[in-house]
Amino acid sequence: MPQPQSNFKGMLLADAHFEDVSLKSARFIDVNLANASFANVSFLGSKFTDVNLANVAITDANLEGMTINGILVTELLQAFSAR
């Protein structure tokens, strides 16, 4: 039996708290996540297109296979460290 599909359009969910929730295969289109925080979250296989990553901080993350504009991030970090 397929899982029910939820649709949230034009909703205000500011300051919402999601814990132990599955949003697997969810689609976020024209969504404002400014100042959101993510901890212990899996973005495995996720794709980000036309996103604003200004002032985003990523710490303690597994970056294996992550690319930015087709370039492996791990290779970029290795090249930066070698300078």
C-alpha positions in Angstrom: 0.0 0.0 0.0 1.6 3.4 -1.0 2.3 5.9 1.7 0.0 9.0 1.7 1.4 12.0 0.1 1.4 15.3 1.9 1.4 18.6 0.1 2.2 21.9 1.7 1.7 24.9 -0.6 1.6 28.5 0.6 2.1 27.4 4.2 3.9 29.2 6.9 6.0 26.7 8.9 8.5 29.2 10.4 10.2 28.1 13.6 8.9 24.5 13.0 10.8 21.7 14.6 11.2 18.3 12.9 12.8 15.5 14.8 13.0 11.8 13.9 11.0 12.6 10.7 11.5 11.0 7.3 11.3 13.5 4.3 12.8 10.9 2.0 12.3 11.8 -1.7 10.6 15.1 -0.6 10.8 18.0 -3.1 11.4 21.5 -2.0 10.5 24.1 -4.6 10.7 27.9 -3.9 11.3 27.3 -0.2 12.9 29.7 2.2 15.2 27.8 4.6 17.2 30.9 5.7 18.8 30.5 9.1 17.6 26.9 9.3 19.9 24.4 11.0 20.5 20.8 10.2 22.1 18.3 12.6 22.5 14.5 12.0 20.7 14.8 8.7 21.3 12.6 5.6 21.3 14.4 2.3 22.6 11.2 0.6 21.9 11.5 -3.2 20.2 14.8 -2.8 20.5 17.4 -5.6 20.6 21.2 -5.1 19.8 23.3 -8.2 19.5 27.1 -8.3 20.2 27.5 -4.6 21.6 30.4 -2.6 24.4 29.0 -0.4 25.7 32.4 0.7 27.1 32.3 4.2 26.3 28.6 4.6 28.7 26.8 7.0 29.3 23.1 6.7 31.2 21.4 9.6 31.9 17.7 10.5 30.4 16.5 7.2 31.1 13.4 5.0 31.8 15.0 1.7 32.7 11.8 -0.3 31.3 12.1 -3.8 29.9 15.6 -3.2 30.4 17.8 -6.3 29.9 21.5 -6.9 29.4 22.3 -10.6 30.8 18.9 -11.4 34.0 19.2 -9.3 34.6 16.9 -6.4 34.7 18.9 -3.2 37.2 16.5 -1.6 39.6 17.2 -4.5 39.1 21.0 -4.1 39.9 20.7 -0.4 43.0 18.6 -1.0 44.2 21.1 -3.6 43.6 24.0 -1.1 45.4 22.2 1.7 48.4 21.5 -0.6 48.9 25.2 -1.3 
